[in-house]
Amino acid sequence: MCVTCALHSGHGGRDRIDLAFERRMEDTRKVVIFAKHVQENCDGNLPRQRDCAELEGWDRESAGTSRVQVGRWWYDFTIRNDDARKKRVVEAAARDDDTKTQEALQYLATCAKRDEKKGGPPKRSR
């Protein structure tokens, strides 16, 4: 259903649009937090899928610290659903001229991917 049809149908289309917007904004906030974590605590290497971290503001902007499966979140954000979530955030950041998110995404693109086995050398992401 297109945006116009959803708005005029009255069958909850507006709710779906609002939910999609909220999810994209949440992902945008999390990308910036995640990039900061990778830069400050991971020496520029992406976390392994099972890695966890204590991150402030992860659940909500004003929330306190939360324990987060950062590796799993990054995997879901970049791999699941054919990279759709990441594509939406990239497009929105470019459209909205959101330099903070654009810089975070550019930084993460340069980070090395770690092996799942501990102690293995990091792999360069492509």
C-alpha positions in Angstrom: 0.0 0.0 0.0 1.4 3.4 -0.9 1.6 6.2 1.6 -1.3 8.2 0.0 -3.5 5.1 -0.1 -2.7 4.3 3.5 -3.5 7.8 4.6 -6.9 7.8 2.9 -8.0 4.3 3.6 -8.6 4.8 7.3 -7.7 1.1 8.0 -4.7 1.7 10.2 -2.4 2.9 7.4 -1.4 5.9 9.4 -0.4 3.6 12.3 1.8 1.6 10.0 3.5 4.8 8.7 4.0 6.1 12.2 5.5 2.7 13.4 7.8 2.6 10.4 9.0 6.2 11.1 9.5 5.4 14.8 11.6 2.3 13.9 13.7 4.2 11.5 14.3 7.0 14.1 15.2 4.3 16.7 17.7 2.7 14.3 19.2 6.1 13.4 19.8 6.8 17.1 21.2 3.3 17.7 23.6 3.6 14.7 25.2 6.7 16.3 25.5 5.0 19.7 26.8 1.8 18.2 29.5 3.7 16.1 30.6 5.5 19.2 30.9 2.2 21.1 32.9 0.6 18.3 35.3 3.6 18.1 35.8 3.9 21.9 35.8 0.3 23.0 36.5 -2.0 20.1 39.5 -0.4 18.5 37.6 0.1 15.3 36.6 -3.6 14.9 33.0 -4.6 14.6 31.8 -6.8 17.5 31.3 -10.5 17.2 27.6 -11.7 16.9 27.5 -12.7 20.6 29.3 -9.7 22.0 27.4 -7.6 24.6 28.0 -4.1 25.9 26.6 -1.6 28.4 25.2 1.4 26.4 23.6 4.5 27.6 20.4 5.7 25.8 19.9 2.5 23.8 16.3 1.9 24.8 15.2 5.5 24.7 17.0 8.7 24.3 16.8 9.7 27.9 17.1 6.2 29.3 20.0 5.0 31.4 22.4 2.2 30.7 21.2 -1.0 29.1 23.0 -4.3 28.5 22.8 -4.8 24.7 23.8 -7.7 22.4 25.6 -5.3 20.1 26.9 -7.9 17.7 23.4 -9.4 17.3 21.9 -5.9 16.7 24.5 -5.1 14.0 23.9 -8.4 12.3 20.1 -7.9 12.3 20.5 -4.3 11.2 22.9 -5.1 8.3 22.1 -8.6 7.2 18.5 -9.6 8.0 15.8 -8.8 5.6 18.3 -8.1 2.8 19.8 -5.1 4.5 16.5 -3.2 4.3 16.8 -1.5 7.7 20.2 -0.1 7.0 19.1 1.0 3.5 16.2 3.0 5.0 18.5 4.7 7.6 21.1 5.5 4.9 18.4 7.0 2.6 16.8 9.0 5.4 20.1 10.4 6.6 20.9 11.5 3.1 17.4 13.0 2.5 17.3 14.8 5.9 21.0 15.9 5.7 21.7 14.1 9.0 25.5 14.5 9.1 25.8 12.7 12.5 24.2 9.5 11.2 26.0 9.7 7.8 29.4 10.1 9.6 28.6 7.1 11.9 27.6 4.9 8.9 30.8 6.0 7.0 32.9 5.1 10.0 31.3 1.7 10.5 31.9 0.9 6.8 35.6 1.3 7.4 35.7 -1.0 10.5 37.2 -4.5 10.3 34.9 -7.5 10.9 36.1 -9.8 13.6 36.2 -13.6 13.3 33.6 -15.4 15.3 36.5 -17.4 16.9 38.2 -15.6 19.7 41.8 -14.6 19.1 41.5 -14.7 15.3 42.7 -11.7 13.3 40.1 -9.2 12.2 38.8 -9.4 8.7 38.4 -6.2 6.6 34.8 -5.5 5.7 34.0 -4.8 2.1 
